[in-house]
């Protein structure tokens, strides 16, 4: 989540792996918290899984 409470969509894939190169810190952002969700072929969405990475 960004300092203003917003979110940024980084991308998606139909495959088993997704790589996000070169992430950069937003001004005032204390940590990066990527959130991952699985979506099946009927578009059912899983609960999010996230991890906190302090800058």
Predicted model as a PDB file, atoms N, CA, C, CB and O in Angstrom, pLDDT in the B-factor column:
MODEL        1                                                                  
ATOM      1  N   UNK A   1       0.845  -1.166   0.000  1.00 66.00           N  
ATOM      2  CA  UNK A   1       0.000   0.000   0.000  1.00 66.00           C  
ATOM      3  C   UNK A   1       0.898   1.238   0.000  1.00 66.00           C  
ATOM      4  CB  UNK A   1      -0.966  -0.007   1.220  1.00 66.00           C  
ATOM      5  O   UNK A   1       1.901   1.292   0.712  1.00 66.00           O  
ATOM      6  N   UNK A   2       0.531   2.207  -0.790  1.00 76.00           N  
ATOM      7  CA  UNK A   2       1.307   3.432  -0.896  1.00 76.00           C  
ATOM      8  C   UNK A   2       1.006   4.366   0.287  1.00 76.00           C  
ATOM      9  CB  UNK A   2       1.008   4.140  -2.233  1.00 76.00           C  
ATOM     10  O   UNK A   2      -0.017   4.204   0.953  1.00 76.00           O  
ATOM     11  N   UNK A   3       1.888   5.339   0.551  1.00 75.00           N  
ATOM     12  CA  UNK A   3       1.676   6.242   1.687  1.00 75.00           C  
ATOM     13  C   UNK A   3       0.308   6.937   1.688  1.00 75.00           C  
ATOM     14  CB  UNK A   3       2.755   7.285   1.697  1.00 75.00           C  
ATOM     15  O   UNK A   3      -0.226   7.255   2.750  1.00 75.00           O  
ATOM     16  N   UNK A   4      -0.258   7.173   0.496  1.00 82.00           N  
ATOM     17  CA  UNK A   4      -1.567   7.833   0.435  1.00 82.00           C  
ATOM     18  C   UNK A   4      -2.728   6.844   0.566  1.00 82.00           C  
ATOM     19  CB  UNK A   4      -1.699   8.602  -0.872  1.00 82.00           C  
ATOM     20  O   UNK A   4      -3.889   7.232   0.435  1.00 82.00           O  
ATOM     21  N   UNK A   5      -2.419   5.565   0.826  1.00 80.00           N  
ATOM     22  CA  UNK A   5      -3.450   4.548   0.986  1.00 80.00           C  
ATOM     23  C   UNK A   5      -3.788   3.827  -0.305  1.00 80.00           C  
ATOM     24  CB  UNK A   5      -4.684   5.168   1.541  1.00 80.00           C  
ATOM     25  O   UNK A   5      -4.568   2.875  -0.295  1.00 80.00           O  
ATOM     26  N   UNK A   6      -3.213   4.267  -1.416  1.00 82.00           N  
ATOM     27  CA  UNK A   6      -3.484   3.650  -2.707  1.00 82.00           C  
ATOM     28  C   UNK A   6      -2.682   2.382  -2.929  1.00 82.00           C  
ATOM     29  CB  UNK A   6      -3.198   4.623  -3.809  1.00 82.00           C  
ATOM     30  O   UNK A   6      -1.854   1.992  -2.106  1.00 82.00           O  
ATOM     31  N   UNK A   7      -2.943   1.761  -4.042  1.00 82.00           N  
ATOM     32  CA  UNK A   7      -2.231   0.541  -4.437  1.00 82.00           C  
ATOM     33  C   UNK A   7      -1.765   0.693  -5.869  1.00 82.00           C  
ATOM     34  CB  UNK A   7      -3.132  -0.720  -4.281  1.00 82.00           C  
ATOM     35  O   UNK A   7      -2.324   1.484  -6.630  1.00 82.00           O  
ATOM     36  N   UNK A   8      -0.745  -0.060  -6.239  1.00 83.00           N  
ATOM     37  CA  UNK A   8      -0.242  -0.050  -7.611  1.00 83.00           C  
ATOM     38  C   UNK A   8      -0.245  -1.486  -8.124  1.00 83.00           C  
ATOM     39  CB  UNK A   8       1.197   0.580  -7.692  1.00 83.00           C  
ATOM     40  O   UNK A   8       0.366  -2.365  -7.514  1.00 83.00           O  
ATOM     41  N   UNK A   9      -0.929  -1.728  -9.241  1.00 82.00           N  
ATOM     42  CA  UNK A   9      -0.946  -3.053  -9.859  1.00 82.00           C  
ATOM     43  C   UNK A   9       0.360  -3.227 -10.626  1.00 82.00           C  
ATOM     44  CB  UNK A   9      -2.192  -3.233 -10.805  1.00 82.00           C  
ATOM     45  O   UNK A   9       0.683  -2.422 -11.499  1.00 82.00           O  
ATOM     46  N   UNK A  10       1.110  -4.279 -10.302  1.00 84.00           N  
ATOM     47  CA  UNK A  10       2.401  -4.510 -10.944  1.00 84.00           C  
ATOM     48  C   UNK A  10       2.304  -5.457 -12.129  1.00 84.00           C  
ATOM     49  CB  UNK A  10       3.381  -5.058  -9.942  1.00 84.00           C  
ATOM     50  O   UNK A  10       3.173  -5.430 -13.001  1.00 84.00           O  
ATOM     51  N   UNK A  11       1.284  -6.285 -12.187  1.00 83.00           N  
ATOM     52  CA  UNK A  11       1.144  -7.173 -13.328  1.00 83.00           C  
ATOM     53  C   UNK A  11       0.534  -8.497 -12.955  1.00 83.00           C  
ATOM     54  CB  UNK A  11       2.468  -7.398 -13.969  1.00 83.00           C  
ATOM     55  O   UNK A  11       0.199  -8.747 -11.797  1.00 83.00           O  
ATOM     56  N   UNK A  12       0.397  -9.333 -13.946  1.00 82.00           N  
ATOM     57  CA  UNK A  12      -0.176 -10.653 -13.744  1.00 82.00           C  
ATOM     58  C   UNK A  12       0.342 -11.616 -14.797  1.00 82.00           C  
ATOM     59  CB  UNK A  12      -1.704 -10.592 -13.779  1.00 82.00           C  
ATOM     60  O   UNK A  12       0.897 -11.204 -15.816  1.00 82.00           O  
ATOM     61  N   UNK A  13       0.157 -12.887 -14.543  1.00 81.00           N  
ATOM     62  CA  UNK A  13       0.612 -13.911 -15.470  1.00 81.00           C  
ATOM     63  C   UNK A  13      -0.287 -15.132 -15.380  1.00 81.00           C  
ATOM     64  CB  UNK A  13       2.071 -14.295 -15.185  1.00 81.00           C  
ATOM     65  O   UNK A  13      -0.882 -15.405 -14.337  1.00 81.00           O  
ATOM     66  N   UNK A  14      -0.378 -15.856 -16.473  1.00 78.00           N  
ATOM     67  CA  UNK A  14      -1.089 -17.139 -16.450  1.00 78.00           C  
ATOM     68  C   UNK A  14      -0.150 -18.260 -16.064  1.00 78.00           C  
ATOM     69  CB  UNK A  14      -1.727 -17.434 -17.812  1.00 78.00           C  
ATOM     70  O   UNK A  14      -0.584 -19.392 -15.849  1.00 78.00           O  
ATOM     71  N   UNK A  15       1.120 -17.957 -15.975  1.00 78.00           N  
ATOM     72  CA  UNK A  15       2.117 -18.965 -15.643  1.00 78.00           C  
ATOM     73  C   UNK A  15       2.292 -19.130 -14.144  1.00 78.00           C  
ATOM     74  CB  UNK A  15       3.438 -18.612 -16.273  1.00 78.00           C  
ATOM     75  O   UNK A  15       1.509 -18.606 -13.351  1.00 78.00           O  
ATOM     76  N   UNK A  16       3.312 -19.853 -13.774  1.00 78.00           N  
ATOM     77  CA  UNK A  16       3.566 -20.147 -12.372  1.00 78.00           C  
ATOM     78  C   UNK A  16       4.543 -19.172 -11.724  1.00 78.00           C  
ATOM     79  CB  UNK A  16       4.089 -21.544 -12.237  1.00 78.00           C  
ATOM     80  O   UNK A  16       4.802 -19.276 -10.525  1.00 78.00           O  
ATOM     81  N   UNK A  17       5.090 -18.230 -12.483  1.00 81.00           N  
ATOM     82  CA  UNK A  17       6.067 -17.310 -11.917  1.00 81.00           C  
ATOM     83  C   UNK A  17       5.856 -15.903 -12.475  1.00 81.00           C  
ATOM     84  CB  UNK A  17       7.499 -17.797 -12.208  1.00 81.00           C  
ATOM     85  O   UNK A  17       5.409 -15.726 -13.609  1.00 81.00           O  
ATOM     86  N   UNK A  18       6.185 -14.916 -11.657  1.00 81.00           N  
ATOM     87  CA  UNK A  18       6.084 -13.519 -12.071  1.00 81.00           C  
ATOM     88  C   UNK A  18       7.262 -12.784 -11.458  1.00 81.00           C  
ATOM     89  CB  UNK A  18       4.713 -12.874 -11.635  1.00 81.00           C  
ATOM     90  O   UNK A  18       7.514 -12.914 -10.260  1.00 81.00           O  
ATOM     91  N   UNK A  19       7.986 -12.016 -12.256  1.00 83.00           N  
ATOM     92  CA  UNK A  19       9.172 -11.300 -11.801  1.00 83.00           C  
ATOM     93  C   UNK A  19       8.927  -9.803 -11.912  1.00 83.00           C  
ATOM     94  CB  UNK A  19      10.421 -11.713 -12.620  1.00 83.00           C  
ATOM     95  O   UNK A  19       8.477  -9.323 -12.952  1.00 83.00           O  
ATOM     96  N   UNK A  20       9.216  -9.066 -10.852  1.00 82.00           N  
ATOM     97  CA  UNK A  20       9.061  -7.606 -10.854  1.00 82.00           C  
ATOM     98  C   UNK A  20      10.443  -6.993 -10.630  1.00 82.00           C  
ATOM     99  CB  UNK A  20       8.033  -7.128  -9.743  1.00 82.00           C  
ATOM    100  O   UNK A  20      10.909  -6.916  -9.493  1.00 82.00           O  
ATOM    101  N   UNK A  21      11.097  -6.560 -11.698  1.00 83.00           N  
ATOM    102  CA  UNK A  21      12.435  -5.991 -11.556  1.00 83.00           C  
ATOM    103  C   UNK A  21      12.395  -4.519 -11.147  1.00 83.00           C  
ATOM    104  CB  UNK A  21      13.204  -6.141 -12.858  1.00 83.00           C  
ATOM    105  O   UNK A  21      11.444  -3.803 -11.461  1.00 83.00           O  
ATOM    106  N   UNK A  22      13.423  -4.082 -10.452  1.00 83.00           N  
ATOM    107  CA  UNK A  22      13.652  -2.663 -10.209  1.00 83.00           C  
ATOM    108  C   UNK A  22      12.572  -1.924  -9.450  1.00 83.00           C  
ATOM    109  CB  UNK A  22      13.843  -2.001 -11.474  1.00 83.00           C  
ATOM    110  O   UNK A  22      12.185  -0.829  -9.858  1.00 83.00           O  
ATOM    111  N   UNK A  23      12.070  -2.480  -8.362  1.00 84.00           N  
ATOM    112  CA  UNK A  23      11.105  -1.740  -7.561  1.00 84.00           C  
ATOM    113  C   UNK A  23      11.799  -0.559  -6.896  1.00 84.00           C  
ATOM    114  CB  UNK A  23      10.444  -2.655  -6.503  1.00 84.00           C  
ATOM    115  O   UNK A  23      12.957  -0.659  -6.490  1.00 84.00           O  
ATOM    116  N   UNK A  24      11.099   0.540  -6.786  1.00 86.00           N  
ATOM    117  CA  UNK A  24      11.692   1.713  -6.145  1.00 86.00           C  
ATOM    118  C   UNK A  24      10.754   2.247  -5.069  1.00 86.00           C  
ATOM    119  CB  UNK A  24      12.000   2.813  -7.187  1.00 86.00           C  
ATOM    120  O   UNK A  24       9.538   2.065  -5.131  1.00 86.00           O  
ATOM    121  N   UNK A  25      11.335   2.893  -4.108  1.00 88.00           N  
ATOM    122  CA  UNK A  25      10.600   3.416  -2.960  1.00 88.00           C  
ATOM    123  C   UNK A  25       9.855   4.695  -3.323  1.00 88.00           C  
ATOM    124  CB  UNK A  25      11.551   3.674  -1.791  1.00 88.00           C  
ATOM    125  O   UNK A  25      10.391   5.574  -3.998  1.00 88.00           O  
ATOM    126  N   UNK A  26       8.616   4.782  -2.863  1.00 84.00           N  
ATOM    127  CA  UNK A  26       7.852   6.014  -2.977  1.00 84.00           C  
ATOM    128  C   UNK A  26       8.260   6.923  -1.821  1.00 84.00           C  
ATOM    129  CB  UNK A  26       6.308   5.736  -2.969  1.00 84.00           C  
ATOM    130  O   UNK A  26       8.639   6.433  -0.757  1.00 84.00           O  
ATOM    131  N   UNK A  27       8.189   8.222  -2.011  1.00 87.00           N  
ATOM    132  CA  UNK A  27       8.536   9.151  -0.946  1.00 87.00           C  
ATOM    133  C   UNK A  27       7.630   8.897   0.267  1.00 87.00           C  
ATOM    134  CB  UNK A  27       8.409  10.625  -1.437  1.00 87.00           C  
ATOM    135  O   UNK A  27       6.405   8.862   0.144  1.00 87.00           O  
ATOM    136  N   UNK A  28       8.249   8.723   1.429  1.00 85.00           N  
ATOM    137  CA  UNK A  28       7.504   8.479   2.656  1.00 85.00           C  
ATOM    138  C   UNK A  28       7.064   7.046   2.867  1.00 85.00           C  
ATOM    139  CB  UNK A  28       6.325   9.337   2.680  1.00 85.00           C  
ATOM    140  O   UNK A  28       6.382   6.755   3.850  1.00 85.00           O  
ATOM    141  N   UNK A  29       7.435   6.143   1.973  1.00 86.00           N  
ATOM    142  CA  UNK A  29       7.031   4.737   2.091  1.00 86.00           C  
ATOM    143  C   UNK A  29       7.998   4.009   3.022  1.00 86.00           C  
ATOM    144  CB  UNK A  29       6.991   4.047   0.691  1.00 86.00           C  
ATOM    145  O   UNK A  29       9.175   3.883   2.683  1.00 86.00           O  
ATOM    146  N   UNK A  30       7.547   3.523   4.191  1.00 88.00           N  
ATOM    147  CA  UNK A  30       8.457   2.870   5.131  1.00 88.00           C  
ATOM    148  C   UNK A  30       8.840   1.453   4.736  1.00 88.00           C  
ATOM    149  CB  UNK A  30       7.839   2.847   6.484  1.00 88.00           C  
ATOM    150  O   UNK A  30       9.902   0.968   5.126  1.00 88.00           O  
ATOM    151  N   UNK A  31       7.978   0.775   3.958  1.00 89.00           N  
ATOM    152  CA  UNK A  31       8.245  -0.615   3.592  1.00 89.00           C  
ATOM    153  C   UNK A  31       7.473  -0.969   2.327  1.00 89.00           C  
ATOM    154  CB  UNK A  31       7.866  -1.575   4.748  1.00 89.00           C  
ATOM    155  O   UNK A  31       6.447  -0.367   2.008  1.00 89.00           O  
ATOM    156  N   UNK A  32       7.990  -1.954   1.625  1.00 87.00           N  
ATOM    157  CA  UNK A  32       7.299  -2.522   0.474  1.00 87.00           C  
ATOM    158  C   UNK A  32       6.490  -3.705   0.992  1.00 87.00           C  
ATOM    159  CB  UNK A  32       8.308  -2.957  -0.669  1.00 87.00           C  
ATOM    160  O   UNK A  32       7.025  -4.559   1.698  1.00 87.00           O  
ATOM    161  N   UNK A  33       5.203  -3.761   0.646  1.00 88.00           N  
ATOM    162  CA  UNK A  33       4.346  -4.864   1.068  1.00 88.00           C  
ATOM    163  C   UNK A  33       3.630  -5.408  -0.167  1.00 88.00           C  
ATOM    164  CB  UNK A  33       3.319  -4.403   2.164  1.00 88.00           C  
ATOM    165  O   UNK A  33       2.487  -5.039  -0.438  1.00 88.00           O  
ATOM    166  N   UNK A  34       4.308  -6.293  -0.920  1.00 87.00           N  
ATOM    167  CA  UNK A  34       3.636  -6.868  -2.091  1.00 87.00           C  
ATOM    168  C   UNK A  34       2.553  -7.851  -1.654  1.00 87.00           C  
ATOM    169  CB  UNK A  34       4.658  -7.573  -3.013  1.00 87.00           C  
ATOM    170  O   UNK A  34       2.722  -8.584  -0.680  1.00 87.00           O  
ATOM    171  N   UNK A  35       1.454  -7.857  -2.376  1.00 87.00           N  
ATOM    172  CA  UNK A  35       0.327  -8.739  -2.088  1.00 87.00           C  
ATOM    173  C   UNK A  35       0.093  -9.609  -3.314  1.00 87.00           C  
ATOM    174  CB  UNK A  35      -0.962  -7.925  -1.711  1.00 87.00           C  
ATOM    175  O   UNK A  35       0.005  -9.108  -4.435  1.00 87.00           O  
ATOM    176  N   UNK A  36      -0.008 -10.906  -3.093  1.00 88.00           N  
ATOM    177  CA  UNK A  36      -0.188 -11.861  -4.190  1.00 88.00           C  
ATOM    178  C   UNK A  36      -1.521 -12.576  -3.996  1.00 88.00           C  
ATOM    179  CB  UNK A  36       0.996 -12.890  -4.249  1.00 88.00           C  
ATOM    180  O   UNK A  36      -1.864 -13.000  -2.892  1.00 88.00           O  
ATOM    181  N   UNK A  37      -2.263 -12.698  -5.095  1.00 88.00           N  
ATOM    182  CA  UNK A  37      -3.530 -13.439  -5.079  1.00 88.00           C  
ATOM    183  C   UNK A  37      -3.553 -14.391  -6.264  1.00 88.00           C  
ATOM    184  CB  UNK A  37      -4.758 -12.469  -5.121  1.00 88.00           C  
ATOM    185  O   UNK A  37      -3.065 -14.063  -7.346  1.00 88.00           O  
ATOM    186  N   UNK A  38      -4.117 -15.559  -6.054  1.00 87.00           N  
ATOM    187  CA  UNK A  38      -4.300 -16.507  -7.143  1.00 87.00           C  
ATOM    188  C   UNK A  38      -5.709 -16.315  -7.707  1.00 87.00           C  
ATOM    189  CB  UNK A  38      -4.076 -17.982  -6.657  1.00 87.00           C  
ATOM    190  O   UNK A  38      -6.654 -16.048  -6.965  1.00 87.00           O  
ATOM    191  N   UNK A  39      -5.835 -16.454  -9.027  1.00 86.00           N  
ATOM    192  CA  UNK A  39      -7.136 -16.357  -9.696  1.00 86.00           C  
ATOM    193  C   UNK A  39      -7.279 -17.589 -10.579  1.00 86.00           C  
ATOM    194  CB  UNK A  39      -7.266 -15.021 -10.540  1.00 86.00           C  
ATOM    195  O   UNK A  39      -6.410 -17.872 -11.405  1.00 86.00           O  
ATOM    196  N   UNK A  40      -8.384 -18.328 -10.403  1.00 85.00           N  
ATOM    197  CA  UNK A  40      -8.557 -19.537 -11.201  1.00 85.00           C  
ATOM    198  C   UNK A  40      -9.265 -19.249 -12.521  1.00 85.00           C  
ATOM    199  CB  UNK A  40      -9.337 -20.578 -10.413  1.00 85.00           C  
ATOM    200  O   UNK A  40      -9.575 -18.098 -12.829  1.00 85.00           O  
ATOM    201  N   UNK A  41      -9.516 -20.296 -13.292  1.00 86.00           N  
ATOM    202  CA  UNK A  41     -10.085 -20.126 -14.639  1.00 86.00           C  
ATOM    203  C   UNK A  41     -11.507 -19.574 -14.622  1.00 86.00           C  
ATOM    204  CB  UNK A  41     -10.074 -21.449 -15.371  1.00 86.00           C  
ATOM    205  O   UNK A  41     -11.990 -19.083 -15.643  1.00 86.00           O  
ATOM    206  N   UNK A  42     -12.185 -19.648 -13.474  1.00 91.00           N  
ATOM    207  CA  UNK A  42     -13.529 -19.074 -13.348  1.00 91.00           C  
ATOM    208  C   UNK A  42     -13.484 -17.711 -12.642  1.00 91.00           C  
ATOM    209  CB  UNK A  42     -14.452 -20.041 -12.576  1.00 91.00           C  
ATOM    210  O   UNK A  42     -14.520 -17.174 -12.250  1.00 91.00           O  
ATOM    211  N   UNK A  43     -12.278 -17.164 -12.486  1.00 89.00           N  
ATOM    212  CA  UNK A  43     -12.016 -15.853 -11.885  1.00 89.00           C  
ATOM    213  C   UNK A  43     -12.314 -15.780 -10.390  1.00 89.00           C  
ATOM    214  CB  UNK A  43     -12.823 -14.816 -12.590  1.00 89.00           C  
ATOM    215  O   UNK A  43     -12.537 -14.694  -9.856  1.00 89.00           O  
ATOM    216  N   UNK A  44     -12.319 -16.924  -9.715  1.00 92.00           N  
ATOM    217  CA  UNK A  44     -12.409 -16.922  -8.255  1.00 92.00           C  
ATOM    218  C   UNK A  44     -11.050 -16.481  -7.710  1.00 92.00           C  
ATOM    219  CB  UNK A  44     -12.819 -18.343  -7.695  1.00 92.00           C  
ATOM    220  O   UNK A  44     -10.012 -16.964  -8.163  1.00 92.00           O  
ATOM    221  N   UNK A  45     -11.055 -15.577  -6.755  1.00 90.00           N  
ATOM    222  CA  UNK A  45      -9.814 -14.986  -6.230  1.00 90.00           C  
ATOM    223  C   UNK A  45      -9.531 -15.527  -4.835  1.00 90.00           C  
ATOM    224  CB  UNK A  45      -9.908 -13.434  -6.198  1.00 90.00           C  
ATOM    225  O   UNK A  45     -10.430 -15.631  -4.000  1.00 90.00           O  
ATOM    226  N   UNK A  46      -8.263 -15.871  -4.594  1.00 93.00           N  
ATOM    227  CA  UNK A  46      -7.850 -16.372  -3.282  1.00 93.00           C  
ATOM    228  C   UNK A  46      -7.690 -15.216  -2.296  1.00 93.00           C  
ATOM    229  CB  UNK A  46      -6.529 -17.167  -3.395  1.00 93.00           C  
ATOM    230  O   UNK A  46      -7.706 -14.045  -2.675  1.00 93.00           O  
ATOM    231  N   UNK A  47      -7.536 -15.572  -1.036  1.00 94.00           N  
ATOM    232  CA  UNK A  47      -7.172 -14.587  -0.027  1.00 94.00           C  
ATOM    233  C   UNK A  47      -5.756 -14.102  -0.351  1.00 94.00           C  
ATOM    234  CB  UNK A  47      -7.260 -15.190   1.432  1.00 94.00           C  
ATOM    235  O   UNK A  47      -4.963 -14.861  -0.908  1.00 94.00           O  
ATOM    236  N   UNK A  48      -5.427 -12.853  -0.013  1.00 90.00           N  
ATOM    237  CA  UNK A  48      -4.085 -12.351  -0.327  1.00 90.00           C  
ATOM    238  C   UNK A  48      -3.015 -12.960   0.571  1.00 90.00           C  
ATOM    239  CB  UNK A  48      -4.053 -10.839  -0.200  1.00 90.00           C  
ATOM    240  O   UNK A  48      -3.265 -13.333   1.717  1.00 90.00           O  
ATOM    241  N   UNK A  49      -1.832 -13.045   0.013  1.00 92.00           N  
ATOM    242  CA  UNK A  49      -0.643 -13.419   0.759  1.00 92.00           C  
ATOM    243  C   UNK A  49       0.336 -12.270   0.590  1.00 92.00           C  
ATOM    244  CB  UNK A  49      -0.034 -14.794   0.265  1.00 92.00           C  
ATOM    245  O   UNK A  49       0.559 -11.812  -0.531  1.00 92.00           O  
ATOM    246  N   UNK A  50       0.924 -11.795   1.682  1.00 91.00           N  
ATOM    247  CA  UNK A  50       1.820 -10.648   1.566  1.00 91.00           C  
ATOM    248  C   UNK A  50       3.040 -10.841   2.464  1.00 91.00           C  
ATOM    249  CB  UNK A  50       1.082  -9.342   1.931  1.00 91.00           C  
ATOM    250  O   UNK A  50       3.065 -11.706   3.340  1.00 91.00           O  
ATOM    251  N   UNK A  51       4.035 -10.019   2.220  1.00 90.00           N  
ATOM    252  CA  UNK A  51       5.259 -10.003   3.013  1.00 90.00           C  
ATOM    253  C   UNK A  51       5.688  -8.549   3.128  1.00 90.00           C  
ATOM    254  CB  UNK A  51       6.393 -10.895   2.368  1.00 90.00           C  
ATOM    255  O   UNK A  51       5.462  -7.762   2.209  1.00 90.00           O  
ATOM    256  N   UNK A  52       6.296  -8.189   4.236  1.00 92.00           N  
ATOM    257  CA  UNK A  52       6.733  -6.799   4.469  1.00 92.00           C  
ATOM    258  C   UNK A  52       8.246  -6.722   4.301  1.00 92.00           C  
ATOM    259  CB  UNK A  52       6.309  -6.299   5.897  1.00 92.00           C  
ATOM    260  O   UNK A  52       8.980  -7.461   4.957  1.00 92.00           O  
ATOM    261  N   UNK A  53       8.717  -5.829   3.424  1.00 88.00           N  
ATOM    262  CA  UNK A  53      10.140  -5.615   3.195  1.00 88.00           C  
ATOM    263  C   UNK A  53      10.473  -4.160   3.528  1.00 88.00           C  
ATOM    264  CB  UNK A  53      10.533  -5.958   1.721  1.00 88.00           C  
ATOM    265  O   UNK A  53      10.166  -3.269   2.736  1.00 88.00           O  
ATOM    266  N   UNK A  54      11.100  -3.899   4.693  1.00 92.00           N  
ATOM    267  CA  UNK A  54      11.448  -2.514   5.034  1.00 92.00           C  
ATOM    268  C   UNK A  54      12.534  -1.971   4.112  1.00 92.00           C  
ATOM    269  CB  UNK A  54      11.911  -2.423   6.494  1.00 92.00           C  
ATOM    270  O   UNK A  54      13.448  -2.695   3.716  1.00 92.00           O  
ATOM    271  N   UNK A  55      12.424  -0.704   3.782  1.00 87.00           N  
ATOM    272  CA  UNK A  55      13.437  -0.077   2.911  1.00 87.00           C  
ATOM    273  C   UNK A  55      14.646   0.249   3.716  1.00 87.00           C  
ATOM    274  CB  UNK A  55      12.899   1.192   2.229  1.00 87.00           C  
ATOM    275  O   UNK A  55      15.619   0.782   3.181  1.00 87.00           O  
TER     276      UNK A  55                                                      
ENDMDL                                                                          
END                                                                             
